[in-house]
Amino acid sequence: MNRLLICIIAMCATCPSFAGNEEQGAPVDVLSCAAFPVNSAEDLDILLDRAGECRLVLLGEASHGTSEFYTWRSDISRRLIEEKGYAFIAVEGDWATLYRLNRYVKGLEGAGDGAREIMKEFDRWPTWMWANEEMVSLIEWMREYNADLPEGNRIGFYGMDVYGPETSYRKVLDLIEEWGLQQAYAVREYYACLEDFEDDFAMYGRAVSFGMAPCDEQVLAVVELLDGIGPDSGISGTDHLNLLQNAWVVKNAEKHYRAMGVHGPHSWNHRADHFFQTIERLLEFYGHDSKGVVWAHNTHVGDARATDMASQGRRNIGQIAREQLGSNRVFSVGFGTHRGTVMAGRSWGGDREIMNVPPGISGSYEEIMHLMGKDEALIMLEDIKEDPLMLESRGHRAIGVVYHPEREHLGNYVPTVLPRRYNAFLFIDETRALSPVH
């Protein structure tokens, strides 16, 4: 008998709590057979063994406002960096804003006096997403870890999102002026197309939808111009990466916001493509054998083909990375909770609140994992990926920065085939909200 069959027989004999609940009992048994209790970073050995040689490890979250998702991802990332040689962490945040933290963790001159002080200057909503006490701890650890390393070997921290193009737009113009680049005049001429929208790219998208000529050729021309800057310019590889990536943010944000006025998945997919293209540039920057850790929402890191996103024509990092790098070189970890509290807003740009997360709805993965009876568990989905019960699509909760817990049963559950979406899953039965630094 294989391990799974033995486990199921044993559990059926010893777990009377499942009696009378045959519909949920069998999936609970299967998940329990692949679940390992976890209490600290020392309990993650099996995850490190399975994931540690992959080019990318994708770490998800079921919300952008849950403390435990951040602390567990930090624990996993630290061990991947220390024991497996991972070179960077890329997160679902703005490149230009978070680049200050990258400079800080690398100990570069003028980077700032501390992670918390830098984060307090973040002003784009939702500020709590990357300006929180949980992140302060990780950033300070990264700086300390880098302190004894040569500058070229220091690990980095980057934002990979297409949002924040207004800041990137100004950063490109500031840098080319500061460095006295001969391309400065041409860049200013090309970017003049966006001058009226430098504070609000969403307004640019609306203007194009009402008939204004797009600026796609101009922003692409800036990328091509800056990409051609050679080593004779005196600009370091690190500075060139920063300059060029800011230009890519402007270029891809133009496409993203312009597509918002068009029905369909295009805007979402442009953002997903930008995520992965940023990761590719970081892998290239750190070397052909480099490895990276990616933090993003479950909806981005879990393979879209295992959800209803596929029928909507949407792709994400999880899918693209597997297709481009190979499934054996990408390891994706989903995160979830049964109940607790979360930080979110009731409207975009609205006041942040600590909201109650209600128990997972009947039949959802969150309810089934709760029935395992474990406070925290790492479920190695690879071990049960062929079990017929695991190939059924079930609801899997996703909480955004805008959240209405009283209505979540109407639209917060994504139909999912769990072991096709992730390689592993970290479940925390009860969670609490983040602690913002602001």
C-alpha positions as CSV (number, residue, x, y, z in Angstrom):
1,M,0.0,0.0,0.0
2,N,1.2,3.5,-0.7
3,R,1.5,6.2,2.0
4,L,-1.7,8.0,1.0
5,L,-3.9,4.8,1.1
6,I,-2.4,3.8,4.5
7,C,-3.0,7.3,5.8
8,I,-6.7,7.4,4.6
9,I,-7.4,4.0,6.2
10,A,-5.9,5.0,9.4
11,M,-7.8,8.3,9.5
12,C,-11.1,6.7,8.7
13,A,-10.6,4.4,11.7
14,T,-9.5,7.1,14.1
15,C,-11.3,10.2,13.2
16,P,-15.0,9.9,14.3
17,S,-15.5,13.6,13.9
18,F,-15.9,13.0,10.1
19,A,-18.7,10.6,10.7
20,G,-22.0,11.7,9.2
21,N,-20.2,14.2,7.0
22,E,-19.2,12.0,4.1
23,E,-19.3,14.9,1.5
24,Q,-16.6,16.8,3.3
25,G,-15.0,13.9,5.2
26,A,-13.2,12.4,2.2
27,P,-11.5,15.6,1.0
28,V,-10.5,16.3,4.6
29,D,-8.8,12.9,4.8
30,V,-6.9,13.4,1.6
31,L,-5.6,16.9,2.5
32,S,-4.7,15.7,6.0
33,C,-2.5,13.0,4.5
34,A,-0.4,15.6,2.8
35,A,-0.4,18.1,5.7
36,F,2.5,18.7,8.0
37,P,2.1,20.8,11.2
38,V,4.2,23.9,11.2
39,N,5.0,26.2,14.2
40,S,8.2,28.0,13.1
41,A,10.7,28.4,10.3
42,E,12.4,25.2,11.5
43,D,9.4,23.2,10.3
44,L,9.8,24.1,6.7
45,D,12.5,21.5,5.7
46,I,10.2,19.6,3.4
47,L,9.3,22.8,1.5
48,L,13.0,23.8,1.2
49,D,13.8,20.3,-0.1
50,R,11.1,20.5,-2.8
51,A,11.4,24.1,-3.8
52,G,15.0,25.0,-3.1
53,E,16.5,24.2,-6.6
54,C,13.7,25.9,-8.6
55,R,14.5,29.1,-10.5
56,L,11.5,30.8,-9.0
57,V,9.6,30.3,-5.8
58,L,6.2,32.0,-5.9
59,L,4.7,32.8,-2.5
60,G,1.0,33.9,-2.4
61,E,-1.4,35.4,0.0
62,A,-5.2,35.2,0.3
63,S,-5.3,38.9,1.2
64,H,-3.1,42.0,1.2
65,G,-3.8,42.7,4.9
66,T,-3.0,39.5,6.9
67,S,-0.1,39.5,9.3
68,E,0.6,35.7,9.2
69,F,0.9,35.7,5.4
70,Y,3.7,38.2,5.6
71,T,5.5,36.6,8.5
72,W,5.4,33.1,7.0
73,R,6.6,34.4,3.6
74,S,9.4,36.1,5.4
75,D,10.4,32.9,7.1
76,I,10.4,31.0,3.9
77,S,12.3,33.7,2.0
78,R,15.0,34.0,4.7
79,R,15.7,30.3,4.6
80,L,15.7,30.3,0.7
81,I,18.2,33.1,0.8
82,E,20.5,31.7,3.5
83,E,20.4,28.0,2.6
84,K,19.6,27.9,-1.1
85,G,21.3,31.0,-2.5
86,Y,18.2,33.0,-3.7
87,A,19.3,36.4,-5.0
88,F,16.3,38.7,-4.7
89,I,12.7,39.1,-3.5
90,A,10.3,40.7,-6.0
91,V,6.9,41.8,-4.7
92,E,3.6,43.1,-5.9
93,G,4.5,46.7,-5.3
94,D,5.7,49.8,-7.2
95,W,9.2,49.7,-8.6
96,A,10.1,53.3,-8.0
97,T,8.7,53.5,-4.4
98,L,10.2,50.2,-3.2
99,Y,13.6,50.8,-4.9
100,R,14.4,52.9,-1.8
101,L,14.1,49.8,0.3
102,N,16.4,48.0,-2.2
103,R,19.0,50.6,-1.8
104,Y,18.6,50.4,2.0
105,V,19.0,46.6,2.2
106,K,22.1,46.9,0.1
107,G,23.6,49.5,2.4
108,L,24.0,52.1,-0.3
109,E,24.8,55.7,0.6
110,G,21.9,58.0,1.2
111,A,19.4,55.2,1.2
112,G,17.8,56.2,4.5
113,D,18.1,55.9,8.3
114,G,15.8,52.8,8.7
115,A,13.1,50.7,7.1
116,R,10.3,52.2,9.2
117,E,11.4,55.8,8.4
118,I,11.5,55.0,4.6
119,M,8.1,53.3,4.7
120,K,6.5,56.2,6.5
121,E,7.1,58.2,3.3
122,F,5.0,55.8,1.2
123,D,1.9,57.7,0.2
124,R,0.1,55.7,-2.5
125,W,-3.0,53.8,-1.3
126,P,-3.0,51.1,0.2
127,T,0.0,52.2,2.2
128,W,-0.3,49.3,4.6
129,M,0.5,46.8,1.9
130,W,4.3,47.4,2.1
131,A,4.5,49.8,5.0
132,N,3.9,47.5,7.9
133,E,5.8,46.3,10.9
134,E,6.0,42.7,9.5
135,M,7.9,44.1,6.5
136,V,10.1,46.3,8.7
137,S,11.4,43.1,10.3
138,L,12.2,41.4,7.0
139,I,13.9,44.5,5.5
140,E,16.1,45.1,8.5
141,W,17.1,41.4,8.4
142,M,18.0,41.7,4.7
143,R,20.2,44.7,5.5
144,E,22.0,42.9,8.3
145,Y,22.4,39.8,6.1
146,N,24.0,41.9,3.3
147,A,26.3,43.8,5.6
148,D,29.2,41.3,5.3
149,L,28.7,40.5,1.6
150,P,30.6,42.2,-1.3
151,E,28.4,44.8,-3.0
152,G,28.0,42.6,-6.1
153,N,26.6,39.7,-4.1
154,R,24.1,41.5,-2.0
155,I,20.4,40.3,-2.2
156,G,17.9,42.7,-3.5
157,F,14.3,43.8,-2.8
158,Y,12.2,45.1,-5.7
159,G,8.6,46.0,-6.7
160,M,7.4,44.4,-9.9
161,D,4.0,46.1,-10.4
162,V,2.9,48.3,-13.3
163,Y,1.3,50.7,-10.9
164,G,2.9,53.9,-9.7
165,P,3.8,55.0,-13.3
166,E,3.6,58.7,-12.3
167,T,6.5,58.2,-9.9
168,S,8.5,56.3,-12.5
169,Y,7.8,59.0,-15.2
170,R,9.3,61.6,-12.9
171,K,12.2,59.4,-11.9
172,V,13.2,58.8,-15.6
173,L,13.3,62.6,-16.2
174,D,15.1,63.3,-12.9
175,L,17.8,60.6,-13.5
176,I,18.6,61.6,-17.1
177,E,19.0,65.2,-15.9
178,E,21.1,64.3,-12.9
179,W,23.4,62.1,-15.0
180,G,23.6,64.6,-17.9
181,L,22.7,62.0,-20.5
182,Q,22.9,63.0,-24.1
183,Q,19.5,61.3,-24.6
184,A,17.8,63.7,-22.2
185,Y,16.4,66.1,-24.8
186,A,14.9,63.2,-26.9
187,V,13.3,61.6,-23.8
188,R,11.7,64.9,-22.8
189,E,10.3,65.3,-26.3
190,Y,8.8,61.8,-26.3
191,Y,7.4,62.1,-22.8
192,A,5.7,65.5,-23.6
193,C,2.9,63.3,-24.9
194,L,2.1,62.3,-21.3
195,E,2.8,65.7,-19.7
196,D,-0.9,66.5,-19.0
197,F,-1.3,63.1,-17.3
198,E,1.9,62.9,-15.2
199,D,-0.1,62.9,-12.0
200,D,-2.8,60.5,-13.1
201,F,-2.3,57.8,-15.8
202,A,-5.8,56.6,-15.3
203,M,-7.0,59.9,-16.7
204,Y,-4.8,59.3,-19.7
205,G,-6.6,56.0,-20.3
206,R,-9.9,57.7,-20.2
207,A,-8.7,60.4,-22.6
208,V,-7.7,57.8,-25.1
209,S,-11.0,56.0,-24.8
210,F,-12.6,59.4,-25.7
211,G,-10.6,59.7,-28.9
212,M,-7.2,61.1,-27.9
213,A,-4.3,59.7,-29.9
214,P,-2.3,57.2,-27.8
215,C,1.3,57.7,-26.7
216,D,2.3,54.1,-27.2
217,E,5.0,54.8,-29.9
218,Q,6.6,57.6,-27.8
219,V,6.9,55.6,-24.6
220,L,8.3,52.6,-26.5
221,A,10.9,54.9,-28.1
222,V,12.1,56.0,-24.7
223,V,12.6,52.4,-23.7
224,E,14.6,51.7,-26.9
225,L,16.6,54.8,-26.4
226,L,17.6,54.1,-22.8
227,D,18.2,50.4,-23.5
228,G,20.9,51.4,-25.9
229,I,23.0,53.2,-23.3
230,G,26.3,51.4,-23.2
231,P,29.0,51.1,-20.5
232,D,30.9,54.0,-22.0
233,S,28.2,56.3,-20.5
234,G,29.7,55.8,-17.1
235,I,26.4,54.5,-15.7
236,S,26.7,51.4,-13.5
237,G,24.7,48.2,-14.3
238,T,22.6,48.8,-11.2
239,D,21.8,52.3,-12.1
240,H,21.0,51.4,-15.7
241,L,18.6,48.6,-14.5
242,N,16.8,51.2,-12.3
243,L,16.5,53.8,-15.1
244,L,15.4,51.2,-17.7
245,Q,12.9,49.6,-15.4
246,N,11.3,52.9,-14.6
247,A,10.9,53.5,-18.4
248,W,9.4,50.0,-18.8
249,V,6.9,50.8,-16.0
250,V,5.8,54.0,-17.9
251,K,5.6,52.0,-21.2
252,N,3.6,49.1,-19.9
253,A,1.4,51.3,-17.7
254,E,0.5,53.2,-20.8
255,K,-0.7,50.0,-22.3
256,H,-2.4,48.8,-19.1
257,Y,-4.4,52.0,-18.5
258,R,-5.3,52.4,-22.2
259,A,-6.7,48.8,-22.2
260,M,-9.0,49.6,-19.2
261,G,-11.4,51.2,-21.6
262,V,-11.7,48.0,-23.7
263,H,-13.9,45.1,-22.6
264,G,-12.1,41.9,-21.9
265,P,-9.0,40.6,-20.1
266,H,-6.4,42.8,-21.8
267,S,-5.7,45.2,-19.0
268,W,-5.3,42.3,-16.5
269,N,-3.0,40.4,-18.9
270,H,-0.8,43.5,-19.7
271,R,-0.2,43.7,-15.9
272,A,0.6,40.0,-15.6
273,D,3.0,40.3,-18.5
274,H,4.8,43.2,-16.9
275,F,5.1,41.2,-13.6
276,F,6.9,38.4,-15.4
277,Q,9.0,40.6,-17.7
278,T,10.3,42.4,-14.6
279,I,11.2,39.1,-13.0
280,E,13.0,38.1,-16.2
281,R,15.1,41.2,-16.1
282,L,16.0,40.6,-12.5
283,L,17.1,37.0,-13.2
284,E,19.2,38.3,-16.1
285,F,20.7,41.0,-13.9
286,Y,21.7,38.6,-11.2
287,G,23.1,36.0,-13.6
288,H,22.1,33.0,-15.7
289,D,22.0,30.7,-12.7
290,S,20.3,33.1,-10.3
291,K,17.1,32.3,-8.4
292,G,14.4,34.6,-7.1
293,V,11.5,34.7,-4.7
294,V,8.2,36.3,-5.7
295,W,5.5,37.6,-3.4
296,A,2.1,38.3,-4.8
297,H,-1.6,37.6,-4.2
298,N,-2.8,34.0,-4.8
299,T,-4.6,35.2,-7.9
300,H,-1.2,36.0,-9.4
301,V,1.0,33.2,-8.2
302,G,-1.4,30.2,-8.5
303,D,-1.6,28.9,-12.1
304,A,-4.6,30.7,-13.7
305,R,-5.3,27.6,-15.8
306,A,-6.5,25.8,-12.6
307,T,-9.2,28.4,-12.0
308,D,-12.1,30.1,-13.9
309,M,-9.6,32.8,-14.9
310,A,-8.8,30.5,-17.9
311,S,-12.3,30.7,-19.3
312,Q,-12.1,34.5,-19.0
313,G,-8.9,34.6,-21.1
314,R,-6.8,35.7,-18.2
315,R,-3.2,34.6,-17.5
316,N,-0.9,35.3,-14.5
317,I,2.6,34.9,-13.2
318,G,2.0,31.3,-12.1
319,Q,0.9,30.3,-15.6
320,I,3.5,32.3,-17.5
321,A,6.4,31.2,-15.3
322,R,5.5,27.5,-15.8
323,E,5.2,28.0,-19.5
324,Q,8.4,30.0,-20.0
325,L,10.7,28.3,-17.5
326,G,9.1,24.9,-17.2
327,S,6.9,23.5,-14.4
328,N,9.9,21.8,-12.8
329,R,11.7,25.1,-12.3
330,V,8.8,27.0,-10.7
331,F,7.4,26.2,-7.2
332,S,4.2,28.0,-6.2
333,V,2.9,28.2,-2.6
334,G,-0.7,29.3,-1.9
335,F,-1.8,30.8,1.5
336,G,-5.2,30.7,3.1
337,T,-7.1,31.1,6.4
338,H,-10.5,30.0,7.8
339,R,-11.3,33.1,9.9
340,G,-9.8,36.1,11.7
341,T,-9.3,39.7,11.0
342,V,-7.8,41.6,8.0
343,M,-6.9,45.1,7.0
344,A,-8.7,46.5,4.0
345,G,-10.9,49.4,2.8
346,R,-14.5,49.4,1.7
347,S,-13.7,51.5,-1.4
348,W,-10.6,52.3,-3.4
349,G,-8.7,55.0,-1.6
350,G,-11.0,54.8,1.4
351,D,-10.1,54.6,5.1
352,R,-8.4,51.4,6.2
353,E,-10.3,49.2,8.6
354,I,-9.6,46.1,10.6
355,M,-12.4,43.8,9.4
356,N,-13.6,40.4,10.6
357,V,-13.0,37.6,8.2
358,P,-16.0,35.2,8.5
359,P,-15.5,31.4,8.5
360,G,-15.0,29.8,5.1
361,I,-18.2,29.0,3.4
362,S,-19.6,25.5,3.2
363,G,-17.7,23.3,0.7
364,S,-14.8,25.7,0.3
365,Y,-11.2,24.7,0.6
366,E,-11.1,27.0,3.7
367,E,-13.8,25.1,5.4
368,I,-12.3,21.7,4.5
369,M,-8.9,22.7,5.8
370,H,-10.4,24.0,9.0
371,L,-11.9,20.5,9.5
372,M,-8.4,19.0,9.5
373,G,-8.2,20.3,13.0
374,K,-4.7,21.9,12.7
375,D,-3.9,25.5,13.7
376,E,-1.2,25.8,11.0
377,A,-0.3,23.3,8.3
378,L,1.9,23.0,5.3
379,I,0.0,20.9,2.7
380,M,2.3,19.3,0.0
381,L,-0.2,19.3,-2.8
382,E,2.2,17.5,-5.1
383,D,1.7,14.4,-3.1
384,I,-2.1,14.3,-3.8
385,K,-2.2,15.9,-7.3
386,E,-3.6,12.8,-8.9
387,D,-6.2,12.0,-6.3
388,P,-9.7,12.2,-8.0
389,L,-11.1,14.1,-5.0
390,M,-8.5,16.8,-5.5
391,L,-9.3,17.3,-9.2
392,E,-12.7,18.6,-8.3
393,S,-13.1,22.4,-8.6
394,R,-14.0,24.1,-5.3
395,G,-14.3,27.6,-4.0
396,H,-11.1,29.2,-2.7
397,R,-11.3,32.6,-1.0
398,A,-9.5,35.7,-2.3
399,I,-9.7,39.0,-0.4
400,G,-8.5,42.2,-2.1
401,V,-7.6,45.6,-0.7
402,V,-11.3,46.5,-1.2
403,Y,-13.4,44.1,0.9
404,H,-16.9,43.7,2.1
405,P,-17.0,40.7,4.4
406,E,-20.7,40.7,4.7
407,R,-21.0,40.1,1.0
408,E,-17.9,37.9,0.4
409,H,-19.9,34.7,-0.3
410,L,-21.2,36.5,-3.5
411,G,-17.9,37.0,-5.2
412,N,-14.8,36.3,-3.1
413,Y,-14.4,32.6,-3.9
414,V,-12.5,31.5,-7.0
415,P,-13.4,28.1,-8.4
416,T,-10.1,26.2,-8.1
417,V,-8.5,22.8,-8.7
418,L,-6.0,23.3,-5.8
419,P,-3.1,20.9,-6.7
420,R,-3.1,22.2,-10.3
421,R,-2.9,25.8,-9.0
422,Y,-0.2,25.4,-6.4
423,N,2.6,23.0,-5.5
424,A,2.0,23.5,-1.8
425,F,-0.4,25.4,0.5
426,L,0.2,27.0,3.8
427,F,-3.0,27.1,5.9
428,I,-3.5,29.2,9.1
429,D,-6.8,28.5,10.8
430,E,-7.1,31.9,12.4
431,T,-5.3,35.0,11.3
432,R,-5.0,38.7,12.3
433,A,-4.6,42.0,10.5
434,L,-1.3,43.6,9.6
435,S,0.2,46.3,11.8
436,P,0.8,49.4,9.6
437,V,3.7,51.8,10.3
438,H,1.6,54.9,9.5
